[in-house]
Amino acid sequence: MSFFTRLKLALSILFRGDLPAPAAPALPAPAPAPALPAPVAVVTPEQRHGAALFLLGLLQREGRLIDFLQEDLAGASDADVGAAARVVHTGCKKVLAQYLALAPVVTDGEGSTITVPQGFDASRFRLTGNVTGQGPWKGSLKHHGWACTKIELPAVPTTVDVKVIAPAEVELP
């Protein structure tokens, strides 16, 4: 750069605080500012588990699932347990049908012989019994498993305390 070009550049920076357009390309680009770490969102346990707690609340509301599971059944007759289970079954099945689509992982009938390949997806198959060597493994299907094929849960309300699975019910006279 000539002396006069440098002088013009210096005066422009001194009095105007910027670079004249023709001089800008002649200068090296400024180094980028160091990247600041992205802010880490603090997620509360309620936010992390809100959907699961909300679904549990739906199962309680429609099928009284928690009431059934928390009940001491040791002294109950089989007839009483069966009657209670029928109510729980009907209500919980209604919730599952309304919000989730479920399908068997394996469509073969239980008791049929199936082959599980080496490198299988451990979330889809659990091998039990005498598991040795490298696959493929051949065995008897004890349970077909379940997979969720569609989820249509309602949004978790932000105005509700999701830790309260079911509110206390008070009947007024």
Sequence and secondary structure as in RCSB ss.txt:
>XXXX:A:sequence
MSFFTRLKLALSILFRGDLPAPAAPALPAPAPAPALPAPVAVVTPEQRHGAALFLLGLLQREGRLIDFLQEDLAG
ASDADVGAAARVVHTGCKKVLAQYLALAPVVTDGEGSTITVPQGFDASRFRLTGNVTGQGPWKGSLKHHGWACTK
IELPAVPTTVDVKVIAPAEVELP
>XXXX:A:secstr
  HHHHHHHHHHHHHHSS  TTTGGGS                 HHHHHHHHHHHHHHHHHHH HHHHHHS  TT
S HHHHHHHHHHHHHHHHHHHHHHEEEEES  S TT EEEE TT  TTT    SS  SSS EEEE S   EEEEE
E      TTS TT SS       
